[in-house]
Amino acid sequence: MTIDRRTLLKGTAAMAAAGALIGPFGARRAAAQAAAPASAAMFTPEEGASLRLLRWVPFVKGEEDAWNANTQAFTEATGVQVTIDQESWEDVRPKAAVAANVGTGPDMVMSWFDDPFQYPDKLVDVTDLCTMLSERHGGFYEGLAAYGQQDGKWISTPLCAIGNAICYRDSHMKAVGFNEFPTDTDGFLKLCQALKEKGTPAGFPHGKAVGDGNNYAHWLLWSHGGQTVNEAGEVVINSPETAAAIEYAKQLYATFIPGTESWLDINNNRAFLAGEVSLTANGVSLYYAAMKDPAMAEIAQDIRTVNLPIGPVGQSVELHQTSTISIFNHCKFPNAAKAYLEFMFRSENMNRWLEAASAYCCQSLREFEANPVWTSNPIHAPYAKASQSLRVNGYAGPLGPASAGAMADYVLVDMFAEAVTGQRSTEDAIANAERRLQRYYR
């Protein structure tokens, strides 16, 4: 396995970061360690334990710093060294699958959506851990819990939802005659058409973007009432609702900046911050990337955020990026791994991480709704309810190997890309998606 970047969590740098992470939740990390619940003893690390975590590359520096500082505090409290390997969002999924199936590599993975369902027999049962966390911190949100459970047991620990919302230039919207952002898909299309005519277009990924591409494609389908499968897991993608979603996507695509069919998760960020597009959908990281760069002060002050428009289905229907942490069966120190996760979810540690992430990561446990990060800035508002409002992948069917495989294969993303770019007709794009889905839902 080739690792792009490895962060070894040791030394005084992480110690300094840990000491600096002081928020409205009280004392330094030592206080959290001293107040460790007695129940944590059930996860006493094995003698000589060390751990390796594979995680996605962070888009918010504060989130990374807080995670690393909490990790360093865990090492100081337990003596367990934790190495963190970072991979691009697109590369975490294949790297984790290789580790699971070969039985070597990282002990844990911070992965996407229902990826754990691709190799559930390769994962440590974490029912004891998740039951403890749920009881201690107010319970998991239903959607995030679904990503961690299979057949009555927990195969992965839900970490967060990364909210997806429209980010737009307020002055550009008003320059084309809109005083308020449209709340419905018809009005949204008219806004995008006006922005295109003004030379300040929109742009959404039609490429294989794990987060933004999937979020956009699922919103297109669901907002028009389409589904990949029904509650019984039967493929129902071939429907008038799907055709309507594609026809709408074609009209939107005509207003986009050229090249969005090859965009990955980083490309819409770059285009927006470069002033090439005035509107896209992204996590709150886009706003903070502009805020931290003095050269982008004008853009930063002009950014507004809003939830995705409501389509003919009549309600808000959004996927939202979700992340869970799994422990592989080949981990030699499973108790240490559970102890690490229990430590990271302790109230003071989790609250500091959420606060440092600046609304980028939405909590998986209800206790943390009270974190003041959600009301500290109006920009955060559309992201505040991501964990509560998200629909799970493969709606309305059950989560499992089929839903995980179909997402990993980008079936829905490809269907829209093929149609909007003219590679296939609407009918042929749907038929191709139907054939591909049938291979998973057998």
Disulfide bonds with the S-S distance in Angstrom:
none
